Amino acid sequence: MNAGQGCVNTSCILPGDVYQMTEGKVCQVQLLDDRKLELLVQPKLLSYELLDLVSSHFNLKEKEFFGLAFFDDNGQCKWLQMDRRVLEHDFSKKPGAIPLKFLVRFYVENITQLKDIITVELFYLNAKSAVYNGMIEVETENVFKLAAYALQEAKGDYTSDENTRADLRKLPTLPTKVLKEHPSLAYCEDQVIECYKQLTGVSRGQAIVQYLTLVESLPTYGVHYYEVKDKQGIPWWLGHQL
């Protein structure tokens, strides 16, 4: 599964639905490969039916590990409840399409528990995004290793420093926090290149497995964070692992 950008238009209409198309609401679902699905959701549509539709775009069989998330007006990330109608949720009142994200919701202790290669690749894309966006705490040394695995997965074997630097600046691999902790971008690239050279001969599938194996060893992998406030109104982040 290669990452790509684009928008696919479709509609969610239940058999025998008496509602007119104009009575639905447009939802835009961001997928893990950065594509976006634009859907007209009808009032009767249940959340699990929407998840089924989104999952069908990947031919995904193990959809029980995934969910659809949204941000409310307070910036809180919430999950669609599968037994509720989609449009009954407390979405942001901002105009335009309702933004949703297709994400891993339930994690496994080890990727060997996953049966389908498509599921493994989606877990990989989810982990790579979480690392890049700082949702997983990763020590600098491991960030460089993970970036090297991502390069091996996307580009194959090392060819030259010049090509690697160009690829690193295109791929979402080095979190902003890590870049700020070091003298320069070039220094970080040098560290990744040294790790990358050692992966020559590693297949794309092996690179994905090694990436996930390292991420699974990190203490904050699989933790969902929610903003809460104490009695004094001071905000805290509450981590919840599913």
N, C-alpha and C positions, 0 to 999 in steps of 0.2 A: 504494500500500500504506500504509494508515494504522496507526499504532501503536495497540495495544490490549492489554488485559490479560485473561487467562483461562487456563483449563487444559482441554486436550482429552485425553480418555482413549482409548487404542487399544491394540492388541496386535500383537506381531511374531511371527507363527507361520509357519513354513516349510511348504510343501506336503508332506504325508506325514510330518510331524514326529510321532514317537511319544511325545514328552514330554507330560506333563500340564501344564495351565496353572499349577498350583501349584509346578512345578519351576523356573519362570522367576524373574527378579528385576525389580522395578519400577525403571525409569529415568525421571527427570524432565529433559527437555531444554528449556533456556531458549533461546527464539528471539530473533532480533535485534529484533523488534518488541515484546519483553517478554512475549509469550504463552509459555505453558509446555505442553509435550506430556508427558503421563504415559503411559509405555508398559511393557507387560509383555514383557520380552526373554527369549526362549527360549534354552537353552544352546547350540544349534547356530548361532544367528544370527551372521553375519559383519558386521564393522563397515561395509563398503560397502553392505550390505543395509539397515542401520539408517540410514545417510546417505541412501540412496535414498528410504526411507520419510519421513524428515524433509523432504527436498527436495520431495517430492510435495505437501506442505502449502502450498508457494509456487508450484506448477507450475513449478519451477525446472529449466531445461534445462542451464545451465552450472554444474553442481554440482561440476565439477573444481576450482573455486577455493575450495571450502569444506571444512570439517572439523568434527569433534566433539571437544571438549576437556574435560578434567576435572582436578581438583586432587587430588594424592595426600596421604597423611598428613603429609608434610613441607611441604605448601603449594606444591609444584612443579606448574606447569601442564604437562600432557602431552596429546598427541593420540592418539586411537584410531588404531591401525594398520589400514588398510583390509583387509588380507588375513588378519587375525586375527579370531577369535571375540570378540564384544563382552565377554563375561563372563570372558575370559582376562586382561584387563588388571588392573593393580595399583591397584584403586580403594581409596578410603579405607574403613577398617573401621567408620566411624561408622554407627549404625543408621539405618534409613529408606531412602527411595528413593535410587538412585545419581544424583547431580547431573551433568548434562552441559551443555555450552554449544555451540550451533551458531554458528560464527564463520567469518570469512574466514581462510583459511590461506595461500593463494598469491595474491600481488598482481600487478597488471599495471603497466607503466610509465605508461600513460595509459588513462583510462576509455574512450576511443574504441575500444580493443581489445575491449571487451565488446560482445556482439551483442544482448543482450536487456535490455529496460528493467527487468525484475524483478531481474536481476543488479546493475544500476547502483544500484537503490534499496537493495538489501541491502548493497552496498559503502558506500553513504551512511550507513545505520544503523550499520554497524560502525565507520566513521570517527567519527561523532558520539559514539558511546559511548566510543571510545578517547580522544577529546579531553576529554570531560567527566570521565572517570576518571583523567586525567593520564598515560595510556599513551603519548601523543604530546607531545613538547615543543613548545609553541606560545608565541610572543611575545605579550604582552598585546594589542598592537594587532590582531594577527590573530585572537585569541580574540574580540574584539568584532565583527570582520567576520564570523567564522564564526557567532556567535550571531545576527547580523542575517540571514544566509542561512537559518539554521534557522527563524527567525521567518517569513521570506517563504515558505518551503516549507510551513510548518504553518498559517499564518494569513492569507497573502496580503498585500495592501498595508497599509501603516501607516494607522491610523485616529486614534489619540490616544496621548498619553504614558501616560495612566491605563491604557488597555487593554494597551499594550505592557508596562508594568511588571507587570501581573497575569499576562500570558502568560509573561514571563521567569521568574517565580517558580514556574511550573508545569512549564516545559520544562527538561530537563536540558541546559543550554547553557554555564553559567559554572562552570568548575572551582573547587573550594574554594581551591586555591593562588592563583588569580588574585584571588579575593575578599579573601584575606588580605593581598595586596600593595598594596591600594588603601584609601583613607580610609574608604569606606563602600560598601554595596550600591547606594545611590542614585547614587553617582559612576559605578559600572560600568554601571548601567542607562542613565544619560545618554549614555555613550559608544556603547552599542549602539543607542540610539534615533537618534543622529545618522547612524550607518551604515545603519540600517533605512530611514530616510526616503529615502535615495538609491536604494533598490531598487524604488520604485514603478513598476509596470508590468512587472516581471520575473516571468515565469511560474514555476510550481512546478518544472517540469523544468529551467528555466534556473538556478534557485536551487540545485538539487541539483548540477548540473554545475559551477557556480561554487564551491560548497562543496568538492567533490572536487578541483577543479583547484588550489585553494589548499592543501588538505591534502597533495596529491601533491608539492608543492614543498618540504615540510618534511623535514628530514634523517632524522627518526626514524619517518616514516610507513612502515609495512610491516615494522617490526622487532619480533620476538618476544623477550621478555626472560626469562632463566632465572637463578635464584639459584645461584651456585657459591661454593666456598670455596677459598682458596689453601692452601699448605702449613702456614701458621700458623693455619689455621682461620678466617681473616677472611672474612666474606661479601662477595661482589661480584655485580653484575648483569651477565650476559653477553648481549649483543644479537646476534640471529641473523636475518638477512633472507632470506626465501624468495622 
